Structures are given as structure tokens and as C-alpha cells.
Amino acid sequence: MPSFEICYLDADGSLACMLSACCADATQAKVFAHAMKLSGYKRFEVWFEDALIYERPEIWIEERALRLAG
């Protein structure tokens, strides 16, 4: 099974917690990341090797909201 890295980030974007999980595929890793998320962490990323495969909230959503507000 592939190993995925899950990074939970503080509001300022700094790393708060990181864990590795063996999951069957990327979908299972995403579900696991959501299930393990504590309410205090607003952002997280799921990595496979050197590739970012999932993030919440997606950065482009935040950037778009900032452009619309400005």
C-alpha cells in the first residue's frame, strides 16, 4: 500500500501536525485526512511522494475570494 503524508496547518500556514498513513489510493487518503482533522485546524494537505494531491480549503478558492473582495 502506498504511504501518504497528511499535513495539518495552523491559520498562519505553519505546520501544526503531520502524519503518515498507508492507504489503498488517493481517495482513501483524502477521506482519512478529513476523518482525522481536529476542529482547530482549518487547512490540510495530502501528499504522495513529492506531489500535492489534495488540499482543503483549496488555495485558488481563497485567492479568488480575496480578488472579489478587493
C-alpha positions, 0 to 999 in steps of 0.5 A: 500500500502506498504511504501518504503524508497528511499535513495539518496547518495552523491559520498562519500556514505553519505546520501544526501536525503531520502524519503518515498513513498507508492507504489503498489510493488517493481517495482513501487518503483524502477521506482519512485526512478529513476523518482525522482533522481536529476542529482547530485546524482549518487547512490540510494537505495530502501528499504522495511522494513529492506531489500535492494531491489534495488540499482543503480549503483549496488555495485558488478558492481563497485567492479568488475570494480575496480578488472579489473582495478587493 
